[in-house]
């Protein structure tokens, strides 16, 4: 497999309003503002908060914005009611600032992860600006969207090795929730046995590279990006928790009441974006990469045909149940009090959009997948051995293999490989591979390098 070129520097995308245009729109209310146009036509501005780098939310953010589906739906509505609708897209690194803007009445619709959604619900109630969860963007039923990584040359190989170490995460995020639960399952106290640093994802990534922290626990797409760029290796796969994690769309209750039709337009547009992503996963990954500066290979790891995330707007019962299980974690950290999840979840708007009311089929188990350079499609294989054999001598752009136990897809050349007789298996983490070899020592299971796995496959 060829050596990758030097990674491109990520380019932060800002909202669509340039400073001069923002000044022109200043007379409008900052969220869902009304004003009169040049010909007396009333203008309504809908403000959407999203996270371009959190690519699990692309069907309600980056991809949706680039496709223009929401604007199309609003244009059709405008022709019927004589209103000119505009969309102001505001890009943030995490869900916290979106919640702050929503509770200030400055953002109408936002997307964020499950733990931030609960904070959104709690803050909205406290500040008398209630919000409602109205749809899901992407999910993983085992929790594979969050990963703990460490430096490539680190001697840390398991969570137990983190005792007494510095770990960077974003407190209150889904990644923080994964870290807390994982440490607890390993018999450790998240507040006493590790030194947890509350940092933005980009700050934590820089800290890991500088050696000022020992590990980083973050959400999609940071772990995959760092691994792809050779700046990190996986230490813990969130899918080991076997607890669903997801991202969803939240809306200000007042907006949902006063602009019910506009909200339904958004949800219809989100479903269209979801259908596009599922039908054209490579094109969607390329589009998101262009908009965000992220490598398309990383976007595809999460959002591809056999990616870590499954996209579906439906508020699945298992996801709502998982949200309820998240409340005690945030409450123990003193971040929320009681949260009435049933009151926060509102399936009504989605159910009124006929096309979006039906849940899409769950994704099939991940399969080994090969993306060759110059091709606009990928090829799947029945086994890791077949993948490695096909990749030998080929001009490979990216190769993905699922973890043999959790099913989490990972880059083939970043995976930990195990040979067992004629079989080759891949694992996201050294701990996962080691546990497997210990359980299958009698059959000769042993850890091998990526190069050795490739040679054995030929």
C-alpha positions as CSV (number, residue, x, y, z in Angstrom):
1,X,0.0,0.0,0.0
2,X,1.5,3.4,-1.0
3,X,2.7,5.9,1.5
4,X,0.2,8.7,1.8
5,X,1.1,12.3,0.9
6,X,1.5,14.8,3.7
7,X,-1.9,15.6,5.1
8,X,-3.6,18.8,4.1
9,X,-4.1,21.5,6.7
10,X,-7.7,21.5,7.8
11,X,-9.5,24.7,6.7
12,X,-12.1,26.0,9.0
13,X,-15.3,26.9,7.2
14,X,-17.3,29.9,8.5
15,X,-20.9,30.8,8.1
16,X,-22.3,31.9,4.8
17,X,-22.6,35.6,5.9
18,X,-19.6,37.7,5.2
19,X,-19.1,40.6,7.6
20,X,-20.5,43.2,5.2
21,X,-23.6,41.1,4.5
22,X,-24.0,40.6,8.3
23,X,-24.2,44.3,8.7
24,X,-26.8,44.6,6.0
25,X,-28.9,42.0,7.8
26,X,-28.4,43.6,11.3
27,X,-31.9,45.1,11.3
28,X,-33.3,41.6,11.1
29,X,-34.0,39.7,14.3
30,X,-31.0,37.4,14.8
31,X,-33.2,34.3,14.7
32,X,-36.1,33.8,12.3
33,X,-36.1,37.6,11.8
34,X,-38.7,39.4,9.7
35,X,-38.2,42.4,7.5
36,X,-39.6,44.0,4.4
37,X,-37.9,43.5,1.0
38,X,-37.3,46.1,-1.6
39,X,-40.7,45.4,-3.2
40,X,-42.5,45.1,0.1
41,X,-42.0,41.3,0.3
42,X,-41.5,40.1,3.8
43,X,-38.2,38.4,4.5
44,X,-37.8,35.7,7.1
45,X,-34.3,34.6,8.1
46,X,-33.9,31.1,9.6
47,X,-30.6,30.6,11.6
48,X,-29.1,27.1,11.7
49,X,-26.2,26.2,14.0
50,X,-24.1,23.2,12.9
51,X,-20.7,21.6,13.3
52,X,-18.9,21.2,10.0
53,X,-16.1,19.1,11.5
54,X,-18.5,16.8,13.4
55,X,-19.3,14.9,10.3
56,X,-22.0,12.8,12.0
57,X,-24.3,15.8,11.6
58,X,-23.7,16.5,7.9
59,X,-27.3,15.7,6.8
60,X,-28.4,18.6,9.0
61,X,-25.3,20.7,8.4
62,X,-22.4,20.6,6.0
63,X,-23.9,18.3,3.3
64,X,-27.3,19.8,3.6
65,X,-25.9,23.3,3.2
66,X,-23.9,22.3,0.2
67,X,-26.8,20.6,-1.5
68,X,-29.1,23.6,-1.0
69,X,-32.1,21.4,-0.2
70,X,-33.4,23.5,2.7
71,X,-33.2,26.6,0.6
72,X,-35.2,24.8,-2.1
73,X,-37.9,23.7,0.3
74,X,-38.1,27.3,1.7
75,X,-38.3,28.8,-1.9
76,X,-41.3,26.5,-2.6
77,X,-43.0,27.7,0.6
78,X,-42.2,31.3,-0.2
79,X,-43.9,31.1,-3.6
80,X,-47.0,29.9,-1.8
81,X,-47.1,32.4,1.1
82,X,-45.4,35.4,-0.5
83,X,-42.5,35.4,1.9
84,X,-38.8,35.5,1.0
85,X,-36.9,33.0,3.2
86,X,-33.2,33.2,3.9
87,X,-30.9,30.7,5.8
88,X,-28.1,31.9,7.9
89,X,-25.7,29.0,8.6
90,X,-23.4,29.3,11.7
91,X,-20.5,26.9,12.1
92,X,-19.2,25.9,15.6
93,X,-16.6,23.4,16.9
94,X,-18.9,21.8,19.5
95,X,-22.5,21.8,20.6
96,X,-22.1,24.1,23.7
97,X,-22.0,27.4,21.8
98,X,-25.0,26.3,19.7
99,X,-26.9,25.8,22.9
100,X,-25.8,29.1,24.2
101,X,-27.0,30.8,21.1
102,X,-30.3,28.9,21.1
103,X,-31.1,29.8,24.6
104,X,-30.4,33.4,23.8
105,X,-32.9,33.2,21.0
106,X,-30.3,33.6,18.3
107,X,-30.3,30.2,16.7
108,X,-33.5,28.4,15.6
109,X,-32.3,24.9,14.7
110,X,-29.1,23.2,15.8
111,X,-27.4,19.8,15.6
112,X,-25.2,18.1,18.2
113,X,-24.3,14.9,19.9
114,X,-26.3,13.0,22.5
115,X,-24.7,14.4,25.7
116,X,-24.8,18.0,24.4
117,X,-28.4,17.4,23.5
118,X,-29.2,16.8,27.1
119,X,-27.3,19.9,28.1
120,X,-29.4,21.7,25.5
121,X,-32.6,20.4,27.1
122,X,-31.4,21.3,30.6
123,X,-30.2,24.9,29.7
124,X,-33.3,25.6,27.7
125,X,-35.5,24.7,30.6
126,X,-33.4,26.7,33.1
127,X,-33.4,29.8,30.9
128,X,-37.0,29.5,29.9
129,X,-36.1,29.0,26.3
130,X,-37.2,25.3,26.0
131,X,-35.9,23.2,23.1
132,X,-37.0,19.9,21.6
133,X,-35.2,17.0,19.9
134,X,-36.9,16.5,16.6
135,X,-34.7,14.1,14.6
136,X,-31.5,12.1,14.5
137,X,-28.6,12.6,12.0
138,X,-26.2,9.7,12.4
139,X,-25.8,7.0,15.0
140,X,-23.9,3.9,16.0
141,X,-25.7,1.3,18.1
142,X,-22.6,0.2,19.9
143,X,-21.0,3.6,20.6
144,X,-18.2,3.4,18.0
145,X,-18.4,7.1,17.1
146,X,-16.2,8.0,20.1
147,X,-12.6,6.8,20.5
148,X,-9.7,7.3,22.9
149,X,-6.4,7.7,21.1
150,X,-2.8,8.2,22.1
151,X,0.4,9.2,20.4
152,X,1.8,6.8,17.7
153,X,4.9,6.0,19.7
154,X,3.2,5.7,23.1
155,X,3.7,2.7,25.2
156,X,0.1,2.9,26.5
157,X,-1.9,-0.1,25.3
158,X,-5.0,-0.2,27.4
159,X,-7.2,2.0,29.6
160,X,-5.6,0.7,32.7
161,X,-2.4,2.3,31.5
162,X,-4.1,5.7,31.8
163,X,-3.9,5.6,35.6
164,X,-2.2,8.8,36.7
165,X,-2.0,10.1,33.2
166,X,-3.3,13.3,31.5
167,X,-6.3,12.9,29.2
168,X,-7.8,15.6,27.1
169,X,-11.5,15.6,26.3
170,X,-14.4,18.1,25.9
171,X,-16.3,17.9,29.2
172,X,-20.0,17.4,28.6
173,X,-19.5,15.9,25.2
174,X,-20.3,12.3,24.0
175,X,-16.6,11.6,24.0
176,X,-16.3,12.6,27.6
177,X,-19.2,10.3,28.4
178,X,-17.4,7.5,26.7
179,X,-14.2,8.2,28.6
180,X,-16.1,8.3,32.0
181,X,-18.0,5.0,31.3
182,X,-14.9,3.2,30.0
183,X,-12.8,4.1,33.0
184,X,-15.5,3.1,35.4
185,X,-15.8,-0.3,33.6
186,X,-12.1,-0.7,34.0
187,X,-12.4,-0.1,37.7
188,X,-11.1,3.4,37.7
189,X,-12.4,6.7,39.1
190,X,-12.6,9.2,36.2
191,X,-12.1,12.1,38.6
192,X,-9.3,10.7,40.7
193,X,-7.3,8.1,38.7
194,X,-6.7,10.3,35.7
195,X,-6.0,14.0,35.2
196,X,-8.8,15.1,32.9
197,X,-8.2,18.3,30.9
198,X,-11.3,20.1,29.5
199,X,-10.2,21.2,26.0
200,X,-11.6,21.9,22.5
201,X,-10.9,19.0,20.1
202,X,-8.3,21.0,18.1
203,X,-6.5,22.0,21.3
204,X,-6.5,18.5,22.6
205,X,-5.1,17.2,19.3
206,X,-2.3,19.7,19.4
207,X,-1.6,18.8,23.1
208,X,-1.4,15.2,22.2
209,X,1.1,15.9,19.4
210,X,3.1,18.2,21.7
211,X,3.2,15.5,24.4
212,X,1.5,17.6,27.0
213,X,-1.3,15.1,27.4
214,X,-1.0,11.3,27.2
215,X,-4.3,10.5,25.5
216,X,-7.2,12.2,23.8
217,X,-10.9,11.1,24.0
218,X,-12.9,12.7,21.2
219,X,-15.9,12.3,18.9
220,X,-16.1,11.9,15.2
221,X,-14.1,12.7,13.1
222,X,-11.0,13.6,15.3
223,X,-9.8,10.1,16.2
224,X,-10.0,8.9,12.6
225,X,-8.4,12.0,11.2
226,X,-5.4,11.8,13.7
227,X,-4.9,8.1,12.9
228,X,-5.1,8.7,9.2
229,X,-2.5,11.5,9.4
230,X,-0.2,9.3,11.5
231,X,-0.6,11.5,14.6
232,X,-2.4,9.0,16.8
233,X,-3.2,5.4,17.4
234,X,-6.4,4.0,18.9
235,X,-6.3,3.0,22.6
236,X,-10.0,2.4,23.2
237,X,-12.9,1.7,20.8
238,X,-16.1,3.3,22.1
239,X,-18.0,0.4,20.6
240,X,-16.7,-1.8,23.5
241,X,-19.3,-0.1,25.7
242,X,-22.0,-1.5,23.5
243,X,-24.2,1.5,24.2
244,X,-25.8,3.5,21.4
245,X,-24.5,7.0,20.6
246,X,-25.9,9.5,18.1
247,X,-26.2,13.1,17.0
248,X,-29.5,14.8,16.5
249,X,-31.4,18.0,15.6
250,X,-32.8,20.3,18.3
251,X,-35.1,23.3,17.8
252,X,-36.3,26.1,19.9
253,X,-39.8,25.3,21.1
254,X,-41.1,28.7,20.3
255,X,-39.7,28.5,16.7
256,X,-41.3,25.0,16.3
257,X,-44.6,26.4,17.4
258,X,-44.6,29.6,15.3
259,X,-42.8,28.3,12.2
260,X,-44.0,24.7,12.2
261,X,-44.0,24.6,8.4
262,X,-40.5,25.8,8.2
263,X,-39.3,23.2,10.6
264,X,-41.0,20.5,8.5
265,X,-39.3,21.9,5.5
266,X,-36.0,21.5,7.3
267,X,-36.8,17.9,8.2
268,X,-37.8,17.1,4.6
269,X,-34.6,18.6,3.4
270,X,-32.6,16.6,6.0
271,X,-34.3,13.4,4.7
272,X,-33.3,14.3,1.1
273,X,-29.7,14.8,2.2
274,X,-29.8,11.5,4.0
275,X,-31.1,9.7,0.9
276,X,-28.3,11.4,-1.1
277,X,-25.6,10.3,1.3
278,X,-26.9,6.7,1.3
279,X,-27.2,6.6,-2.5
280,X,-24.0,8.3,-3.3
281,X,-21.6,7.8,-0.3
282,X,-18.4,8.5,-2.2
283,X,-19.7,11.7,-3.8
284,X,-21.1,12.8,-0.4
285,X,-17.7,12.2,1.3
286,X,-15.9,14.2,-1.4
287,X,-18.4,17.0,-1.0
288,X,-18.0,17.1,2.8
289,X,-14.2,17.0,2.4
290,X,-14.3,19.9,0.1
291,X,-16.4,22.0,2.5
292,X,-14.5,21.1,5.6
293,X,-10.9,20.5,4.6
294,X,-11.0,17.1,6.1
295,X,-9.5,14.2,4.1
296,X,-12.3,12.5,2.1
297,X,-10.8,9.2,3.3
298,X,-11.6,10.1,6.9
299,X,-15.1,11.3,6.0
300,X,-15.8,8.0,4.3
301,X,-14.5,6.1,7.3
302,X,-17.5,7.4,9.3
303,X,-20.0,8.3,6.6
304,X,-19.4,5.7,3.9
305,X,-21.5,2.8,2.7
306,X,-20.0,0.6,5.5
307,X,-18.9,3.5,7.7
308,X,-19.0,3.8,11.5
309,X,-22.2,5.9,11.3
310,X,-25.7,5.0,10.1
311,X,-27.7,7.9,8.9
312,X,-31.5,8.0,9.6
313,X,-33.7,10.9,10.9
314,X,-36.0,8.5,12.8
315,X,-36.1,8.9,16.6
316,X,-35.5,5.2,17.2
317,X,-36.6,3.9,20.6
318,X,-33.1,2.4,21.4
319,X,-31.6,5.9,20.8
320,X,-34.1,7.6,23.1
321,X,-33.5,4.9,25.7
322,X,-29.7,5.5,25.4
323,X,-30.3,9.2,26.0
324,X,-32.1,8.4,29.2
325,X,-29.0,6.3,30.3
326,X,-26.8,9.3,29.6
327,X,-28.6,11.5,32.1
328,X,-27.0,10.0,35.3
329,X,-23.5,10.4,33.8
330,X,-24.0,14.1,33.3
331,X,-25.8,14.5,36.7
332,X,-22.9,12.8,38.5
333,X,-20.6,15.3,36.9
334,X,-22.7,18.1,38.2
335,X,-23.6,19.3,34.7
336,X,-27.3,18.8,34.8
337,X,-30.1,18.1,37.3
338,X,-33.0,16.0,36.3
339,X,-33.8,15.9,32.6
340,X,-37.2,14.8,31.3
341,X,-36.1,13.0,28.2
342,X,-39.7,12.1,27.2
343,X,-40.7,15.7,27.3
344,X,-37.6,16.8,25.3
345,X,-38.1,14.3,22.5
346,X,-40.8,15.5,20.1
347,X,-41.6,13.1,17.2
348,X,-44.5,15.2,16.0
349,X,-42.7,17.4,13.4
350,X,-41.0,14.4,11.8
351,X,-44.2,12.4,11.7
352,X,-45.9,15.2,9.8
353,X,-43.3,14.9,7.0
354,X,-44.6,11.8,5.4
355,X,-41.3,10.8,3.7
356,X,-39.3,11.2,6.8
357,X,-41.7,9.4,9.2
358,X,-40.6,5.9,8.2
359,X,-37.4,4.7,9.7
360,X,-34.7,3.6,7.2
361,X,-33.3,0.0,7.5
362,X,-30.4,-0.3,9.9
363,X,-27.0,-0.6,8.2
364,X,-25.7,-4.1,7.5
365,X,-22.6,-5.2,9.4
366,X,-19.5,-3.5,8.1
367,X,-17.5,-5.3,5.4
368,X,-13.9,-4.8,4.3
369,X,-13.9,-2.1,1.7
370,X,-11.3,-0.8,-0.8
371,X,-11.2,2.6,-2.4
372,X,-8.8,2.8,-5.3
373,X,-7.4,6.1,-6.6
374,X,-9.2,7.5,-9.6
375,X,-12.4,5.6,-8.9
376,X,-15.7,7.1,-7.8
377,X,-16.9,3.9,-6.1
378,X,-15.5,1.3,-3.6
379,X,-15.3,-2.4,-3.7
380,X,-16.4,-4.6,-0.7
381,X,-14.9,-8.1,0.2
382,X,-16.1,-11.0,2.3
383,X,-13.0,-11.2,4.4
384,X,-10.0,-9.1,5.5
385,X,-7.7,-11.6,3.7
386,X,-9.5,-10.9,0.4
387,X,-9.2,-7.2,1.0
388,X,-5.4,-7.4,1.6
389,X,-5.0,-9.6,-1.4
390,X,-6.8,-7.2,-3.7
391,X,-4.9,-4.2,-2.3
392,X,-1.5,-5.8,-3.0
393,X,0.1,-3.8,-5.8
394,X,-3.0,-1.7,-6.3
395,X,-3.1,2.1,-6.3
396,X,-5.0,2.3,-3.0
397,X,-6.6,5.5,-1.8
398,X,-8.0,3.9,1.4
399,X,-8.7,0.4,2.8
400,X,-11.1,-0.2,5.6
401,X,-11.6,-3.3,7.8
402,X,-14.1,-3.9,10.6
403,X,-12.9,-4.8,14.1
404,X,-13.3,-8.6,14.5
405,X,-15.3,-8.1,17.7
406,X,-16.9,-4.7,17.8
407,X,-17.4,-4.3,14.0
408,X,-16.0,-0.8,14.1
409,X,-14.4,0.0,10.7
410,X,-10.9,1.3,10.8
411,X,-8.1,2.0,8.3
412,X,-6.4,-1.3,7.4
413,X,-2.9,0.1,7.8
414,X,-3.7,1.5,11.3
415,X,-5.5,-1.7,12.5
416,X,-3.8,-4.3,14.8
417,X,-3.7,-7.6,12.9
418,X,-4.1,-11.1,14.2
419,X,-3.2,-14.3,12.2
420,X,-5.0,-17.4,13.3
421,X,-4.4,-20.4,11.0
422,X,-5.5,-19.3,7.6
423,X,-7.6,-16.5,8.9
424,X,-6.6,-12.8,9.3
425,X,-8.5,-10.6,11.6
426,X,-8.3,-6.8,12.3
427,X,-8.7,-4.9,15.5
428,X,-9.0,-1.2,16.2
429,X,-6.9,-1.4,19.4
430,X,-3.9,-3.4,20.7
431,X,-6.0,-4.3,23.8
432,X,-8.7,-5.8,21.6
433,X,-6.2,-7.8,19.6
434,X,-4.4,-9.0,22.7
435,X,-7.6,-10.1,24.4
436,X,-8.5,-12.1,21.3
437,X,-5.1,-13.8,21.1
438,X,-5.2,-14.7,24.7
439,X,-8.7,-16.3,24.3
440,X,-7.5,-18.2,21.1
441,X,-4.0,-19.2,22.1
442,X,-4.8,-22.8,21.6
443,X,-5.4,-22.2,17.9
444,X,-2.2,-20.3,17.5
445,X,-3.6,-16.8,17.2
446,X,-0.9,-14.2,17.2
447,X,-0.4,-10.5,16.6
448,X,1.3,-9.7,13.3
449,X,2.3,-6.4,11.6
450,X,0.4,-5.0,8.7
451,X,3.1,-6.0,6.3
452,X,3.1,-9.5,7.6
453,X,-0.7,-9.7,7.2
454,X,-0.3,-8.5,3.7
455,X,2.3,-11.2,2.9
456,X,0.1,-13.9,4.5
457,X,-2.8,-12.8,2.4
458,X,-1.0,-13.2,-0.9
